[in-house]
């Protein structure tokens, strides 16, 4: 039975009550609905008129913009393109709907030659064109032309420049109307193509008449025109901007349509805004949609720019609840009351029937509950049986639900594996926190997100099973299988696998036994040979050396004979442990058998660490070994070989090391020997050098040489780098490469560095006194110097004692040095920068740097390491690296210096790519102060062709294996003034390009060694800026076509050639190259400006941060003021300068709730009584007005008195 009190046999009393209630409810509903419809219609008319006004003002503004441009030509006389551009650019920026401004010059056929000649003085390729069948072609002869002389913006409108506008017939009627009336005239809207985009738009034209002419006669007025100003407007953007200025584009249930002309044809439609804000809501309920009101459309016709416009504002069906809530509530209440009254009457009838049915339902419910209890008992028995099978399964199984991977079920094997119980209801991260960092959480997340299963094979898992036991590593095979719901979404992950720990551990123990010595645990001879092979392969890739040492214990046989095998074995185990500790960070140790061990070190033989390890080996073996109260003292003999110097195979290296060890034994116990006498001699020489160096500084054997650094913009010497040399009494002048590392090792680098700094500063001050000014000196800082706590004070003292200003000192540091301790480096560098010293990063690119930290360093100069310079421009990779370093440094506001510049080709490349300074043998090697002084005084610097922005002569490379062809081409092309270079084949051409920069290359196709296409492909990779042409009588179409498509060939020309045509093609190629060079030069200038801007930006960062903090504080203050105004009990409205509401507090919204206060409405629409603006000579004014039938005092106060605010503030006070 239905729970509602009505039954199928409705009583007459209930039916009469229901009919009477429905009748009264409908009558009252219709009366209230009629009143609400009247209010909604009035509201629509008001809002529609606001939109029509906005559209009219937008079209009028478009006309005013063109009229403003027209007055420029009328009042200012002849206008230059730059003046035209400067005048219209602000208008284009403010009004996005204006596509362009143009000026049309009227010329006759007789005036055309003179006009084109004048235009070509500024635009060499200028040509009057016309539009024919949708294409732009040279204009055909006519009596008169209307030529577009100016167009802005020029970019995107290049095709319009020089166009004869009379070929656009769509503008003829507007042009005639404009010249007859003297006013702005618009064309009918049509489809425009602008910047490859189509849009609906129209054109306005305004006539420009000759100065000082009588325009009273309409019939002759058109004969006095000199041209037209015109503008192209995007109608959609124009209307949208007009509406958005008043905030009328937001969804409010209104649609705006704009037509050109009085009719409302679809062909004349130029704009339509559809608003379906309420359509979805209206379609949900049948009743509101049925009673929804559709107001009559509001139409307005007006004329602007000589063209009729029709604006239609319509409304979507108004939602019932917006305007008919009262009538709907009346209807709903009446119906509800009618049903309640009828229900009460009917309830008395059905009460008895309900009591009877209730008894029957109670009996049926008891029977169903018994059936459910029986079924649940059966399910519990089945579940227990399945759980038994589930727990007895040898594989571990679990099901994890949701993105948090909550345990829903797990069997006994799984619980035993992880060592935890009661996992159900916990997430994996909560139940097994020890899995953090082992990757299992991430695998589960990936399977859940990608819905793809994951299979793991023999993966280790570290489990902390119990808190009182150590963590244990298990090895498992498993699968994570996603589980899906009916909609295909992942809901859980099924985990199944096997614990294979015993098998894995047994297998690894077996592998360890096979490759390791059972006594010492070190790798045995097989494994150590394999390890040596791997290390050799890696060393070859890293271009490193390996040192192989064979260590044999002297007279070890006597240990076994005297103390027995147990003591001998224990001593071998102790020696093995010591050797492993010695080389664990630098290599690997193994046992070859007996008392013989092998050590492999990843070191260069001349490295001090290697010498230290060698001495350490002898020391640890010589330490006492105490076994069973026996104290043993042993020595060893060591044989040394190196890779790759001595051999390139593992067996040979071990053999050579053993031979050297035998030689060491021959020298006596506790000795070592190198495989080659030369290496042994070098080690001895180093020891001798270190000994001599300790007293060299005291004996003044060190000298400072200077190498100049030149500016690529001016070509002048701007700095010198101070480089230390050792004037050895026996060896002569020793290079720093031979003694700097040794000075680091023996601790001499700090006093030596201080001496160089003092000497360089004193020399620079001496040169300044001799008139050599505006010169800096660069001094290198070592890592140990930089780490000294008194570095800044030492530099201050040195500058003070020498009298040299800090701005003339450059300090060079390596990038690895500053990255060792970043925070210390930042602090020290800032202190040095505060002194005024310039800071440079030396050998940039060879160490390691974090760009995130690099930008924090107050670095002035980056020095590109010579390793990236020596192979440019031939090596494209090095060239790309150098270019990238230059671009990066400039973007950070740093200058760039390239060191190791030895050829003009290298210098030209760096100059083209915006490098700031160069240093190298191209200009001068490092010289003594006496030799450097005349160079500083008299050197003219770099030649002009190596400077930035230099434009070289045209160079042409001819490549052909036939001398007669080369001779013919040279005779033909010499008259064009080219610098012609020839080559007999592709390889010779590459050799020429490696030495000389070439603009255009003309190559034959069939040549010995490599074809022309192959040659030009290589040229494209190495010298991409060249223009490449094939000139051949043989055509292999596919290879040539592929090369053209790849960009390797600019043009393909055939033999025999026509002289004038070939000369034209080559001239065109040079024009193409020069245009590309000009673009690169412009790019260089832009990059130069960007560098200066970046440098300025770095200096302004702190100021900007301070300014941002001020802005944030002001924004907080503004929020406080807004919130305070919201809580003021008086209604307050803020107006802008056009008296449009831009702010209203809560009290104002409550006051104007009935009329619908909307931000963006004018004050006259909100308060019609407010019609008196504040007089100019006053700051405030008071008015009395009636609002909502109540008396109010209006206080209007002008803002901006002593502040930057604008507009006015309206305060409403209720009068008693």
Long-range contacts (C-beta under 8 A, 24 or more apart in sequence): 1-353, 1-354, 1-357, 4-343, 5-343, 5-344, 5-346, 5-347, 5-350, 6-342, 6-343, 6-346, 7-346, 7-349, 7-350, 7-353, 10-342, 10-346, 11-345, 11-346, 11-349, 13-345, 14-342, 14-343, 14-345, 14-346, 14-349, 15-342, 17-338, 17-341, 17-342, 17-345, 18-338, 18-339, 18-341, 18-342, 20-338, 21-334, 21-335, 21-337, 21-338, 21-339, 21-341, 21-342, 22-334, 22-335, 22-338, 24-334, 25-330, 25-331, 25-333, 25-334, 25-335, 25-337, 25-338, 26-331, 26-334, 28-330, 28-334, 29-327, 29-330, 29-331, 29-334, 32-326, 32-327, 32-330, 33-291, 33-324, 33-327, 36-323, 36-324, 36-326, 36-327, 37-293, 37-323, 39-323, 40-293, 40-295, 40-318, 40-322, 40-323, 41-293, 41-295, 41-296, 43-1156, 44-254, 44-295, 44-298, 44-315, 44-318, 45-295, 45-298, 46-1165, 47-252, 47-254, 47-313, 48-254, 48-298, 48-313, 48-315, 49-298, 50-246, 50-248, 50-1161, 50-1165, 51-243, 51-248, 51-254, 51-256, 51-311, 51-313, 52-298, 52-300, 52-311, 52-313, 54-242, 54-243, 54-245, 54-246, 54-248, 55-239, 55-242, 55-243, 55-256, 55-258, 55-309, 55-311, 56-300, 56-302, 56-304, 56-309, 56-311, 57-242, 58-238, 58-239, 58-241, 58-242, 58-243, 58-245, 59-238, 59-242, 59-304, 59-305, 59-309, 60-304, 61-95, 61-242, 62-95, 62-97, 62-98, 62-204, 62-231, 62-233, 62-238, 62-305, 63-184, 63-186, 63-204, 63-304, 63-305, 65-91, 65-95, 65-98, 65-231, 66-101, 66-184, 66-204, 66-205, 66-206, 66-229, 66-230, 66-231, 67-184, 67-206, 69-101, 69-206, 69-229, 69-231, 70-184, 70-206, 70-207, 70-208, 70-229, 72-229, 73-103, 73-208, 73-227, 73-229, 74-208, 74-209, 77-211, 79-103, 79-150, 81-122, 81-150, 84-150, 84-152, 85-152, 85-154, 88-152, 89-152, 89-153, 92-152, 92-153, 95-241, 96-234, 96-237, 96-241, 97-233, 97-234, 97-235, 97-236, 97-237, 97-238, 97-240, 97-241, 98-231, 98-232, 98-233, 98-234, 99-192, 99-194, 99-199, 99-201, 99-231, 99-232, 99-233, 99-234, 100-151, 100-152, 100-153, 100-157, 100-160, 100-194, 100-231, 100-232, 101-150, 101-151, 101-152, 101-229, 101-230, 101-231, 102-148, 102-150, 102-151, 102-152, 102-160, 102-229, 102-230, 102-231, 102-232, 103-148, 103-149, 103-150, 103-208, 103-227, 103-228, 103-229, 103-230, 104-146, 104-147, 104-148, 104-149, 104-165, 104-205, 104-227, 104-228, 104-229, 104-230, 105-146, 105-147, 105-148, 105-149, 105-226, 105-227, 106-144, 106-145, 106-146, 106-225, 106-226, 106-227, 106-228, 107-144, 107-145, 107-147, 108-143, 108-144, 108-145, 109-141, 109-142, 109-143, 109-144, 109-145, 112-145, 115-147, 119-149, 119-162, 123-161, 126-161, 126-162, 127-162, 128-162, 128-163, 128-164, 129-162, 129-163, 129-164, 130-163, 130-164, 130-166, 130-167, 131-163, 131-167, 131-168, 132-167, 136-163, 139-164, 139-167, 142-166, 146-175, 146-227, 146-228, 149-227, 156-194, 156-195, 157-194, 157-195, 165-228, 165-230, 170-203, 171-203, 171-205, 171-230, 174-203, 174-204, 174-205, 174-306, 175-205, 175-228, 176-222, 177-306, 178-205, 178-206, 178-207, 178-228, 178-306, 179-207, 179-221, 179-222, 179-225, 180-218, 180-221, 180-222, 181-306, 182-207, 182-209, 182-215, 182-221, 183-305, 183-306, 184-305, 184-306, 185-305, 185-306, 185-307, 186-304, 186-305, 186-306, 186-307, 187-307, 188-260, 188-261, 188-268, 188-307, 189-235, 189-260, 189-268, 189-270, 192-232, 192-234, 194-232, 194-234, 199-234, 199-235, 199-236, 200-234, 200-235, 200-236, 200-270, 200-271, 201-232, 201-233, 201-234, 201-235, 202-232, 202-233, 202-235, 202-260, 202-270, 202-307, 203-230, 203-231, 203-232, 203-233, 204-230, 204-231, 204-233, 204-305, 205-229, 205-230, 206-230, 235-270, 235-271, 236-270, 236-271, 239-270, 239-271, 239-273, 240-271, 240-273, 243-273, 246-1140, 246-1160, 247-1159, 247-1160, 248-1160, 249-273, 251-275, 251-277, 252-277, 253-277, 253-278, 253-315, 253-316, 253-318, 253-319, 254-313, 254-314, 254-315, 254-316, 255-313, 255-314, 255-315, 255-316, 256-311, 256-312, 256-313, 257-311, 257-312, 257-313, 257-314, 258-309, 258-310, 258-311, 258-312, 259-309, 259-310, 259-311, 259-312, 260-307, 260-308, 260-309, 260-310, 261-307, 261-308, 261-309, 261-310, 262-301, 262-308, 262-310, 263-310, 264-310, 264-312, 268-310, 275-316, 276-316, 277-316, 278-316, 278-317, 278-318, 278-319, 278-322, 279-316, 279-317, 281-319, 282-316, 282-317, 282-319, 282-320, 285-320, 287-320, 287-328, 288-319, 288-320, 288-321, 288-324, 288-328, 289-317, 289-320, 291-320, 291-324, 291-327, 292-317, 292-318, 292-319, 292-320, 293-317, 293-318, 293-323, 294-318, 394-498, 395-496, 395-497, 395-498, 396-476, 396-478, 396-495, 396-496, 396-497, 396-498, 396-499, 397-494, 397-495, 397-496, 398-423, 398-495, 399-483, 399-492, 399-493, 399-494, 399-495, 400-428, 400-444, 400-492, 400-493, 400-495, 401-491, 401-492, 402-491, 402-492, 403-445, 403-448, 404-429, 405-429, 405-444, 405-448, 405-493, 407-431, 408-492, 413-499, 414-495, 417-463, 417-474, 417-476, 417-499, 418-463, 418-465, 419-463, 419-464, 419-465, 419-466, 420-465, 432-463, 434-462, 434-463, 434-464, 434-471, 435-461, 435-462, 438-462, 443-480, 444-480, 444-493, 447-480, 447-482, 447-493, 448-482, 448-490, 448-493, 451-482, 451-484, 451-490, 452-482, 453-479, 453-480, 453-481, 453-482, 454-479, 454-480, 455-479, 456-480, 456-497, 458-500, 458-504, 473-501, 474-499, 474-501, 475-499, 475-500, 475-501, 475-503, 475-504, 475-505, 476-500, 476-501, 517-576, 517-590, 517-591, 519-569, 519-572, 519-573, 519-576, 519-591, 520-572, 520-573, 520-576, 520-577, 520-591, 521-576, 522-576, 522-579, 522-580, 522-589, 522-590, 522-591, 522-597, 523-588, 523-589, 523-590, 523-591, 524-590, 524-591, 524-593, 525-590, 525-591, 525-592, 525-593, 525-598, 527-590, 528-588, 528-590, 528-591, 528-592, 528-598, 528-600, 529-650, 529-651, 529-654, 531-588, 531-590, 531-600, 532-598, 532-600, 532-650, 532-653, 532-654, 533-650, 535-587, 535-588, 535-600, 535-602, 536-643, 536-644, 536-648, 536-650, 539-602, 539-643, 539-644, 540-644, 544-602, 544-604, 545-603, 545-604, 545-605, 545-642, 545-643, 545-644, 545-645, 546-587, 546-600, 546-601, 546-602, 546-603, 546-642, 546-643, 546-653, 547-587, 547-600, 547-601, 547-603, 547-604, 547-605, 547-610, 547-640, 547-641, 547-642, 548-598, 548-599, 548-600, 548-601, 548-640, 548-641, 548-642, 548-643, 548-653, 548-654, 548-656, 548-657, 549-598, 549-599, 549-600, 549-601, 549-614, 549-617, 549-638, 549-639, 549-640, 549-657, 550-592, 550-596, 550-597, 550-598, 550-638, 550-639, 550-654, 550-657, 550-658, 550-660, 550-661, 551-579, 551-596, 551-597, 551-598, 551-599, 551-617, 551-621, 551-636, 551-637, 551-638, 551-661, 552-595, 552-596, 552-597, 552-636, 552-637, 552-638, 552-639, 552-661, 552-665, 553-595, 553-596, 553-621, 553-634, 553-635, 553-636, 554-634, 554-635, 554-636, 554-637, 554-665, 554-669, 554-670, 555-669, 556-594, 556-595, 556-634, 557-595, 559-632, 559-634, 563-627, 563-630, 566-628, 567-627, 567-628, 567-630, 567-632, 570-627, 570-628, 571-625, 571-627, 571-632, 571-634, 574-625, 574-627, 575-621, 575-625, 575-634, 578-620, 578-621, 578-623, 579-617, 579-620, 579-621, 581-620, 582-613, 582-616, 582-617, 582-620, 583-613, 586-613, 592-654, 596-658, 598-654, 598-657, 605-640, 605-642, 605-645, 605-674, 605-679, 605-682, 605-683, 606-682, 606-683, 606-686, 608-741, 608-745, 611-683, 614-638, 614-640, 614-672, 618-670, 618-672, 622-670, 635-669, 635-670, 636-670, 637-661, 637-664, 637-665, 637-669, 637-670, 637-671, 637-672, 638-664, 638-671, 638-672, 638-673, 639-663, 639-664, 639-672, 639-673, 639-675, 640-672, 640-673, 640-674, 640-675, 640-679, 641-674, 641-675, 642-675, 642-679, 645-676, 645-679, 646-675, 646-676, 686-742, 689-738, 689-739, 689-742, 690-742, 690-745, 690-746, 692-728, 693-726, 693-739, 693-742, 693-743, 693-746, 693-748, 694-746, 694-748, 696-726, 696-728, 697-748, 697-751, 697-752, 697-755, 701-726, 701-727, 701-728, 701-729, 702-726, 702-727, 702-752, 702-755, 702-756, 703-727, 703-928, 704-756, 704-759, 704-760, 704-763, 704-929, 705-926, 705-927, 705-928, 705-932, 706-763, 706-777, 706-926, 706-927, 706-928, 706-929, 706-932, 707-919, 707-924, 707-925, 707-926, 707-927, 708-919, 708-923, 708-924, 708-932, 708-935, 708-936, 708-939, 709-778, 709-897, 709-917, 709-918, 709-919, 710-917, 710-918, 710-919, 710-923, 710-941, 710-942, 711-916, 711-917, 712-907, 712-910, 712-911, 712-915, 712-916, 712-917, 712-918, 712-942, 712-946, 712-947, 712-948, 713-916, 713-947, 713-948, 714-941, 714-947, 715-940, 715-941, 715-942, 715-943, 715-944, 715-946, 715-947, 716-941, 717-775, 717-935, 717-936, 717-939, 717-941, 718-774, 718-775, 718-776, 718-917, 719-775, 719-776, 719-777, 719-778, 719-810, 719-917, 720-775, 720-776, 720-777, 720-778, 720-932, 720-936, 721-777, 721-778, 721-779, 721-780, 721-812, 721-919, 721-926, 722-756, 722-759, 722-760, 722-763, 722-777, 722-778, 722-779, 722-780, 723-926, 724-752, 724-756, 725-926, 744-782, 744-783, 744-784, 747-784, 749-782, 749-784, 749-785, 750-782, 750-784, 750-785, 750-788, 753-780, 753-781, 753-782, 753-784, 753-785, 754-785, 754-794, 754-798, 756-780, 757-794, 757-795, 757-798, 758-798, 758-801, 758-802, 761-798, 761-799, 761-802, 761-804, 761-809, 762-802, 762-804, 763-929, 764-802, 764-804, 764-808, 764-809, 765-802, 765-803, 765-804, 767-933, 767-936, 768-804, 768-808, 770-933, 772-933, 772-936, 772-937, 775-808, 775-936, 776-807, 776-808, 776-809, 776-810, 776-838, 777-808, 777-809, 777-810, 778-810, 778-811, 778-812, 778-840, 779-809, 779-810, 779-811, 779-812, 780-812, 780-813, 780-842, 781-811, 781-812, 781-813, 781-817, 782-817, 783-814, 783-817, 783-820, 786-813, 786-817, 786-818, 786-825, 786-828, 791-828, 792-828, 792-831, 792-832, 792-835, 795-832, 795-835, 795-837, 796-835, 799-835, 805-836, 806-835, 806-836, 806-837, 807-836, 807-837, 807-838, 809-837, 809-838, 810-837, 810-838, 810-839, 810-840, 810-860, 810-861, 811-837, 811-838, 811-839, 811-840, 812-840, 812-841, 812-842, 812-863, 813-839, 813-840, 813-841, 813-842, 814-841, 814-842, 814-843, 814-847, 815-841, 815-842, 815-843, 815-844, 815-846, 815-847, 815-848, 815-849, 815-854, 816-847, 816-848, 818-857, 819-847, 819-848, 819-849, 819-850, 819-853, 822-850, 822-853, 825-857, 826-853, 826-856, 826-857, 829-857, 829-858, 829-859, 830-858, 833-858, 840-897, 844-885, 845-881, 845-885, 851-888, 854-892, 855-892, 859-894, 860-894, 860-895, 861-894, 861-895, 861-896, 861-897, 861-916, 861-917, 862-889, 862-894, 862-895, 862-896, 862-897, 863-896, 863-897, 863-898, 863-899, 864-896, 864-897, 864-898, 864-899, 864-915, 865-899, 865-900, 866-899, 866-900, 866-920, 867-900, 869-898, 869-899, 869-900, 869-901, 869-906, 869-910, 869-920, 870-900, 870-902, 870-906, 872-905, 872-906, 872-909, 873-905, 873-906, 873-909, 873-1022, 873-1023, 874-994, 874-1022, 876-1021, 876-1022, 879-909, 882-909, 882-910, 882-913, 882-915, 883-913, 886-910, 886-913, 886-914, 886-915, 887-914, 887-1087, 890-914, 890-1087, 890-1088, 890-1090, 890-1091, 890-1094, 891-1090, 891-1091, 891-1094, 892-1094, 892-1098, 893-1091, 893-1094, 893-1095, 893-1096, 893-1097, 893-1098, 894-1095, 895-1091, 904-946, 905-994, 905-995, 905-996, 905-997, 907-942, 907-946, 908-945, 908-946, 908-997, 911-946, 911-947, 911-948, 911-950, 912-948, 912-1080, 912-1084, 914-948, 914-1084, 914-1087, 914-1088, 914-1091, 918-942, 948-1084, 949-1081, 949-1084, 949-1085, 951-1077, 952-997, 953-979, 954-978, 954-979, 954-999, 954-1000, 954-1070, 955-979, 955-981, 955-996, 955-997, 955-998, 955-999, 955-1000, 956-980, 956-981, 956-998, 956-999, 956-1000, 956-1001, 956-1002, 956-1066, 957-981, 957-982, 957-983, 957-989, 957-992, 957-993, 957-998, 957-1000, 957-1001, 957-1002, 958-982, 958-983, 958-1002, 958-1003, 959-983, 959-984, 959-985, 959-986, 959-988, 959-989, 959-1001, 959-1002, 959-1003, 959-1004, 959-1007, 959-1012, 959-1015, 960-984, 960-1003, 960-1004, 960-1007, 960-1031, 961-985, 961-1004, 961-1007, 961-1008, 962-1004, 965-1004, 965-1055, 969-1002, 972-1059, 972-1062, 972-1063, 973-1063, 973-1066, 976-1063, 976-1066, 976-1067, 978-1066, 978-1070, 985-1009, 985-1010, 986-1010, 986-1011, 986-1012, 986-1014, 986-1015, 986-1018, 989-1015, 989-1019, 990-1015, 990-1018, 990-1019, 990-1022, 993-1019, 993-1022, 993-1023, 993-1026, 998-1023, 998-1026, 999-1026, 999-1027, 999-1070, 999-1073, 999-1074, 1000-1026, 1000-1027, 1000-1028, 1000-1029, 1000-1066, 1000-1069, 1000-1070, 1000-1073, 1001-1026, 1001-1027, 1001-1028, 1001-1029, 1002-1029, 1002-1030, 1002-1031, 1002-1066, 1003-1028, 1003-1029, 1003-1030, 1003-1031, 1004-1030, 1004-1031, 1004-1032, 1005-1030, 1005-1032, 1005-1034, 1005-1035, 1005-1036, 1005-1040, 1006-1032, 1006-1034, 1011-1036, 1011-1039, 1013-1039, 1013-1040, 1013-1043, 1013-1048, 1013-1049, 1016-1043, 1016-1048, 1016-1049, 1017-1043, 1017-1046, 1017-1048, 1019-1048, 1020-1046, 1020-1047, 1020-1048, 1025-1073, 1025-1076, 1025-1077, 1025-1080, 1026-1073, 1027-1069, 1027-1070, 1027-1072, 1027-1073, 1029-1053, 1029-1065, 1029-1066, 1029-1069, 1031-1055, 1031-1057, 1031-1062, 1130-1211, 1130-1212, 1130-1213, 1131-1211, 1131-1212, 1132-1209, 1132-1210, 1132-1211, 1132-1212, 1133-1163, 1133-1166, 1133-1209, 1133-1210, 1133-1212, 1134-1207, 1134-1208, 1134-1209, 1134-1210, 1135-1163, 1135-1207, 1135-1208, 1135-1209, 1135-1210, 1136-1206, 1136-1207, 1137-1206, 1137-1207, 1138-1162, 1139-1163, 1139-1164, 1139-1173, 1139-1208, 1141-1166, 1142-1207, 1148-1212, 1151-1187, 1151-1188, 1151-1212, 1154-1188, 1163-1210, 1167-1194, 1167-1210, 1169-1194, 1170-1194, 1170-1196, 1170-1210, 1174-1198, 1174-1208, 1184-1215, 1187-1212, 1190-1214, 1191-1215
